[in-house]
Amino acid sequence: MHNGEISGNTSGHDGGGVSAGTVIMHNGKISGNDSSHYVGGGVSTANFTMYDGEISGNTAHWNGGGVFINFGRKCYNTCRNN
């Protein structure tokens, strides 16, 4: 994702905003998403890389309200997870 926004989504399982094997985010915003029955309100992924951006106001029933990562993560520059 480049400079995009993912907001206001709901998932019945995992990844309210995004559910993918690999997520690379460049200065975007993921907010207000919900995973009502499992993990990763904003993002559920195996590999996550973030270059700037914001992840805020996401909720999950179990783990990872903002981001649930099954494997590895990288965060460069200014990364905020509120």
C-alpha positions, 0 to 999 in steps of 0.5 A: 500500500502506498499513501492509501487508507483502509478504514471502517471494515469488519471481518468475521475471522481475521484481518478486519482491514487487511488479511494477506501473506505479506503486507508492505505499507508506505505512509498509509493509514489503517484505522477503525477496522474490526476483527470481531471473532479472531485476530488482527483488527487492522492487519493479519499477516505473516510478514509485515513491513511499514515505512512511515504511516499510522495504525490506530483505532482497530480492534480484535476479539483475541490478539493484535488489535492493530496488527497480528503478525504470525512471523516477522515484522520491520518498521522504518522511519516513523511508525505509530501504533496507537 
